[in-house]
């Protein structure tokens, strides 16, 4: 059962098999975010964003809903295919299912099973785990404007530099700021030296970052998503120019050898993809399923598994580690949404252009 046609009629639907639930029509776009609100209100606090930024964020959230729904639908089809009593050969299936199978293998590791369905419960569980994560993410976006445990900032200006005479008191290498968020009544000290982000840090570039469980004056802590000011300017500029995931979905890509058909490149400058990655880090949404940036070694260098090359290297190393990596999930969501092409090798291929030889080899091993 496809989400697109059913959701527009009924608004909510439970799907057979995995029983995934999509919570709103795919093309129903309401304003998700509002500007900064009072600290005591039950609403997500958004600050340092101008109106164009807010419009871009709203559109990114709306796009991400559609992307997650597409992911849920295609993973449900994959799960149903794998869960048949006698799994038919993949090359006899439709091109989109083949693409889903191959892309999932590239990002989450080999789908091991036999044609008689023996010994592949782990494969089914892995597909279901990712599908459930997408479902939880999708449901959270319907209430994003009513959360009192989550904040979004267009820039790290909520971190105010302390006067220099305060700095020398602290240990060498520390990086102290005042936490000046509207949800804090009094500025408290925060050390960003060992943290996961800071837009104004000279030696590291961050596009966005999540500060989990940050204290407030409220009854509980909040997760803070900061999109760095330079990235906000870029994302909003691209949004105003119509460079969105919706338009990308309609695009005809040039032959695969061209650099601008690489999945990393075509999806790297939009709000929806930033939200897909950073949203996967938000603990108040996912609790113990919260994703991290998993390190992986490529060509002798260890770094977080950002981008197609490192994400697929991580999948070859460990399926369990791949499940925990935020960029792996974001890349999958992008590939599932841009469904006019097969992205299983990291570049755009038309569905009828044939199966890459390395995947042909893995497909023929099924049942051996």
C-alpha positions as CSV (number, residue, x, y, z in Angstrom):
1,X,0.0,0.0,0.0
2,X,1.5,3.3,-1.0
3,X,1.4,6.3,1.3
4,X,1.1,9.0,-1.3
5,X,-2.3,8.2,-2.7
6,X,-3.8,7.0,0.6
7,X,-2.7,9.8,2.8
8,X,-4.2,12.5,0.6
9,X,-7.6,10.9,1.0
10,X,-7.7,9.8,4.6
11,X,-5.0,11.9,6.4
12,X,-3.9,9.0,8.5
13,X,-3.3,5.4,7.8
14,X,-2.0,2.2,9.4
15,X,0.0,0.0,7.0
16,X,-0.1,-3.7,6.9
17,X,3.0,-5.7,7.8
18,X,5.1,-3.3,9.8
19,X,2.0,-1.3,10.8
20,X,3.7,2.0,10.2
21,X,1.5,5.0,10.8
22,X,1.8,8.3,8.9
23,X,0.2,11.1,10.7
24,X,-0.7,13.7,8.1
25,X,-1.3,14.2,4.4
26,X,2.0,14.3,2.5
27,X,1.3,17.7,0.8
28,X,-0.5,19.4,3.7
29,X,1.8,22.2,4.7
30,X,1.0,24.2,7.9
31,X,3.4,26.5,9.7
32,X,5.3,24.3,12.1
33,X,7.4,27.0,13.8
34,X,6.7,30.4,15.3
35,X,9.1,33.0,16.4
36,X,10.6,33.2,19.9
37,X,8.0,32.6,22.7
38,X,8.0,33.3,26.4
39,X,10.1,30.8,28.4
40,X,7.1,29.5,30.3
41,X,5.0,28.6,27.3
42,X,4.4,25.1,26.0
43,X,5.9,25.8,22.6
44,X,9.2,25.1,20.9
45,X,11.4,28.1,21.4
46,X,12.9,29.4,18.1
47,X,15.2,32.4,18.2
48,X,17.7,34.4,16.1
49,X,15.8,33.5,12.9
50,X,14.4,36.2,10.6
51,X,11.2,35.7,8.7
52,X,12.9,34.2,5.6
53,X,14.8,31.8,7.9
54,X,11.6,30.8,9.6
55,X,9.9,30.2,6.2
56,X,12.9,28.1,5.1
57,X,12.8,26.1,8.3
58,X,9.1,25.5,7.9
59,X,9.5,24.4,4.4
60,X,12.3,22.1,5.4
61,X,10.2,20.5,8.1
62,X,7.3,20.0,5.6
63,X,9.8,18.4,3.1
64,X,11.3,16.2,5.8
65,X,7.8,14.9,6.6
66,X,7.4,13.8,2.9
67,X,10.9,12.3,2.9
68,X,10.2,10.3,6.0
69,X,6.9,9.1,4.6
70,X,8.6,8.0,1.4
71,X,11.3,6.2,3.4
72,X,8.6,4.4,5.5
73,X,6.7,3.3,2.4
74,X,9.8,1.9,0.6
75,X,11.1,0.2,3.7
76,X,7.7,-1.4,4.3
77,X,7.9,-2.8,0.7
78,X,11.4,-4.1,1.4
79,X,10.3,-5.7,4.6
80,X,7.3,-7.4,2.9
81,X,9.6,-8.7,0.2
82,X,12.1,-10.2,2.7
83,X,9.3,-11.6,4.9
84,X,7.7,-13.8,2.2
85,X,7.6,-17.6,2.8
86,X,9.7,-18.0,-0.4
87,X,11.7,-14.9,-1.3
88,X,11.7,-14.5,-5.1
89,X,14.9,-13.5,-6.9
90,X,15.5,-9.8,-6.6
91,X,16.1,-9.3,-10.3
92,X,12.5,-10.3,-11.0
93,X,11.2,-7.4,-8.8
94,X,10.4,-3.9,-9.9
95,X,13.2,-1.4,-10.3
96,X,12.3,0.7,-7.3
97,X,12.3,-2.3,-4.9
98,X,15.7,-3.3,-6.4
99,X,17.0,0.2,-5.7
100,X,15.6,0.1,-2.1
101,X,17.3,-3.2,-1.5
102,X,20.7,-2.1,-2.9
103,X,20.7,1.3,-1.2
104,X,19.8,-0.2,2.1
105,X,22.7,-2.7,1.7
106,X,25.1,0.0,0.8
107,X,24.2,2.1,3.9
108,X,23.3,-0.6,6.5
109,X,25.3,-3.7,5.4
110,X,24.6,-6.9,3.6
111,X,21.0,-8.3,3.8
112,X,21.8,-11.9,4.5
113,X,19.0,-14.5,3.9
114,X,18.2,-17.6,1.9
115,X,15.5,-18.1,-0.6
116,X,13.7,-20.5,1.8
117,X,13.6,-17.6,4.4
118,X,15.9,-19.4,6.8
119,X,18.2,-17.6,9.2
120,X,17.5,-14.0,8.3
121,X,15.6,-12.6,11.3
122,X,18.4,-10.2,11.9
123,X,17.9,-8.8,8.4
124,X,14.2,-8.3,9.0
125,X,14.9,-6.7,12.4
126,X,17.4,-4.3,10.9
127,X,15.0,-3.1,8.3
128,X,12.2,-2.8,10.8
129,X,14.5,-0.9,13.3
130,X,15.3,1.8,10.7
131,X,11.6,2.0,9.6
132,X,10.5,2.5,13.2
133,X,13.0,5.2,13.7
134,X,11.6,7.0,10.6
135,X,8.1,6.5,11.9
136,X,9.0,8.1,15.3
137,X,10.8,10.9,13.6
138,X,7.8,11.6,11.4
139,X,5.3,11.6,14.3
140,X,7.5,14.0,16.2
141,X,7.3,16.6,13.4
142,X,3.6,17.0,13.9
143,X,4.1,18.3,17.4
144,X,7.4,20.2,16.9
145,X,5.8,23.6,17.7
146,X,4.3,22.4,21.0
147,X,7.4,20.9,22.6
148,X,8.7,22.4,25.8
149,X,11.8,20.3,25.8
150,X,13.4,21.4,22.5
151,X,14.8,24.7,21.2
152,X,16.0,25.8,17.7
153,X,18.5,28.6,17.1
154,X,19.6,30.2,13.8
155,X,23.2,30.8,14.9
156,X,25.1,30.3,18.2
157,X,24.6,33.9,19.4
158,X,23.0,32.5,22.5
159,X,26.5,31.7,23.6
160,X,27.9,35.0,24.7
161,X,31.7,35.3,25.2
162,X,32.8,36.0,28.7
163,X,35.1,39.0,29.4
164,X,38.8,38.1,29.1
165,X,39.4,38.5,32.8
166,X,37.0,35.6,33.5
167,X,38.9,33.4,31.0
168,X,42.3,33.4,32.8
169,X,40.7,31.9,35.9
170,X,39.8,28.7,34.1
171,X,42.0,25.9,32.9
172,X,44.1,26.3,29.8
173,X,42.2,25.0,26.7
174,X,38.7,25.6,28.2
175,X,36.3,27.7,26.2
176,X,33.8,29.4,28.5
177,X,30.7,31.2,27.4
178,X,27.5,32.6,29.1
179,X,24.4,30.5,28.2
180,X,22.1,33.4,27.2
181,X,19.1,31.5,25.9
182,X,15.7,33.1,26.6
183,X,14.7,30.0,28.6
184,X,17.4,30.8,31.2
185,X,16.6,33.5,33.7
186,X,20.2,34.0,34.6
187,X,23.2,33.5,32.4
188,X,25.1,30.4,33.4
189,X,28.5,29.3,32.5
190,X,29.0,26.6,29.8
191,X,32.3,25.2,28.7
192,X,32.3,24.5,24.9
193,X,35.9,23.2,24.7
194,X,34.9,19.6,24.7
195,X,31.4,20.0,23.2
196,X,30.1,18.8,19.9
197,X,29.7,22.2,18.4
198,X,30.4,25.9,18.3
199,X,30.0,27.9,15.1
200,X,32.7,30.5,16.0
201,X,35.4,27.9,16.8
202,X,38.4,28.6,14.6
203,X,39.8,25.1,14.2
204,X,36.6,23.2,13.5
205,X,33.8,23.8,11.1
206,X,30.3,22.9,12.1
207,X,27.2,23.3,10.0
208,X,24.8,22.5,12.9
209,X,24.9,20.7,16.2
210,X,22.7,19.5,19.1
211,X,23.5,20.3,22.7
212,X,21.5,17.6,24.6
213,X,19.9,18.0,28.0
214,X,20.8,21.7,28.5
215,X,19.7,23.2,31.8
216,X,16.9,25.8,31.8
217,X,14.8,27.6,34.4
218,X,12.0,25.2,33.5
219,X,11.2,22.0,35.4
220,X,13.3,19.9,33.0
221,X,16.3,20.3,30.6
222,X,16.0,20.9,26.9
223,X,17.8,19.7,23.8
224,X,19.1,22.6,21.8
225,X,19.5,22.5,18.0
226,X,21.8,25.2,16.6
227,X,22.1,25.7,12.9
228,X,25.2,27.8,12.4
229,X,24.7,31.3,11.1
230,X,26.7,30.8,7.9
231,X,24.7,27.7,7.1
232,X,21.4,29.5,7.9
233,X,22.4,32.2,5.4
234,X,23.2,29.6,2.7
235,X,20.1,27.4,3.4
236,X,17.8,30.4,3.3
237,X,19.4,31.7,0.1
238,X,18.9,28.3,-1.6
239,X,15.4,28.1,-0.3
240,X,14.5,31.5,-1.7
241,X,16.0,30.4,-5.0
242,X,13.8,27.3,-5.1
243,X,16.6,24.9,-4.5
244,X,14.6,22.5,-2.4
245,X,14.3,18.7,-2.1
246,X,10.8,18.9,-3.7
247,X,12.3,20.5,-6.8
248,X,15.3,18.1,-6.6
249,X,12.9,15.2,-6.8
250,X,11.6,16.4,-10.2
251,X,15.1,17.1,-11.6
252,X,16.7,15.3,-14.5
253,X,20.2,14.5,-13.5
254,X,23.1,14.5,-16.0
255,X,25.0,11.3,-16.6
256,X,26.4,9.6,-13.5
257,X,30.1,10.5,-14.2
258,X,29.3,14.1,-13.5
259,X,30.2,15.3,-10.0
260,X,26.9,17.1,-9.5
261,X,25.0,13.8,-9.4
262,X,26.7,12.6,-6.2
263,X,24.1,12.2,-3.5
264,X,26.3,14.1,-0.9
265,X,26.5,17.1,-3.3
266,X,23.0,17.5,-4.5
267,X,21.5,17.3,-1.0
268,X,24.0,19.2,1.1
269,X,22.7,22.7,1.2
270,X,19.1,22.5,2.3
271,X,17.2,22.8,5.6
272,X,15.5,19.4,5.2
273,X,18.7,17.4,5.1
274,X,20.2,19.4,8.0
275,X,17.1,18.7,10.0
276,X,17.2,15.0,9.0
277,X,20.7,14.6,10.3
278,X,20.5,16.8,13.4
279,X,17.0,15.7,14.3
280,X,18.3,12.1,14.6
281,X,20.5,13.4,17.5
282,X,17.6,14.7,19.6
283,X,17.4,12.7,22.7
284,X,14.0,14.0,23.9
285,X,12.5,12.5,20.7
286,X,14.3,9.2,20.4
287,X,15.5,8.5,24.0
288,X,17.9,5.5,24.0
289,X,17.6,5.2,20.1
290,X,19.2,8.6,19.7
291,X,21.8,8.5,16.9
292,X,25.4,9.8,17.1
293,X,28.2,10.5,14.7
294,X,30.0,7.2,14.6
295,X,33.8,7.3,13.8
296,X,35.2,5.2,11.0
297,X,38.6,4.7,9.5
298,X,39.0,5.5,5.7
299,X,42.4,5.5,4.1
300,X,44.1,5.5,7.4
301,X,42.2,8.4,8.8
302,X,39.5,8.1,11.5
303,X,36.7,10.7,11.5
304,X,32.9,10.8,11.9
305,X,31.0,8.9,9.3
306,X,29.8,11.9,7.4
307,X,29.0,11.5,3.7
308,X,28.5,8.6,1.4
309,X,32.1,7.3,1.4
310,X,32.4,7.1,5.1
311,X,28.9,6.0,5.7
312,X,29.3,3.0,3.3
313,X,32.7,2.2,4.9
314,X,31.0,2.1,8.2
315,X,28.3,-0.3,6.8
316,X,31.0,-2.6,5.6
317,X,32.6,-2.5,9.1
318,X,29.5,-3.0,11.2
319,X,25.7,-3.0,10.6
320,X,25.1,-2.2,14.2
321,X,27.4,0.8,14.1
322,X,25.6,2.0,10.9
323,X,22.3,1.9,12.6
324,X,23.6,4.4,15.2
325,X,25.0,6.9,12.7
326,X,23.0,10.0,12.0
327,X,24.3,10.7,8.5
328,X,23.7,7.2,7.4
329,X,20.0,7.7,8.2
330,X,19.9,11.2,6.5
331,X,21.5,9.7,3.3
332,X,18.9,6.9,3.2
333,X,16.0,9.3,3.6
334,X,17.4,11.5,0.8
335,X,17.9,8.4,-1.5
336,X,14.4,7.1,-0.8
337,X,12.8,10.4,-1.5
338,X,14.6,11.1,-4.8
339,X,13.0,8.0,-6.2
340,X,13.3,8.7,-9.9
341,X,16.8,7.5,-9.7
342,X,18.8,4.7,-8.0
343,X,21.3,6.1,-5.6
344,X,22.7,2.7,-4.3
345,X,26.3,3.6,-5.5
346,X,26.1,7.1,-4.3
347,X,25.5,8.7,-7.7
348,X,22.3,9.0,-9.7
349,X,21.5,6.1,-12.0
350,X,18.3,5.7,-13.9
351,X,16.3,2.7,-12.7
352,X,16.5,1.1,-16.1
353,X,20.2,1.6,-16.6
354,X,21.0,-1.8,-15.1
355,X,22.2,-3.3,-11.8
356,X,25.8,-2.4,-10.8
357,X,28.0,-5.5,-11.1
358,X,29.0,-5.7,-7.5
359,X,25.3,-5.9,-6.5
360,X,24.6,-8.5,-9.2
361,X,27.2,-10.6,-7.5
362,X,25.7,-10.2,-4.1
363,X,22.2,-10.9,-5.4
364,X,23.3,-14.2,-7.0
365,X,24.8,-15.2,-3.7
366,X,21.3,-15.2,-2.1
367,X,20.2,-18.7,-1.6
368,X,23.7,-20.2,-2.1
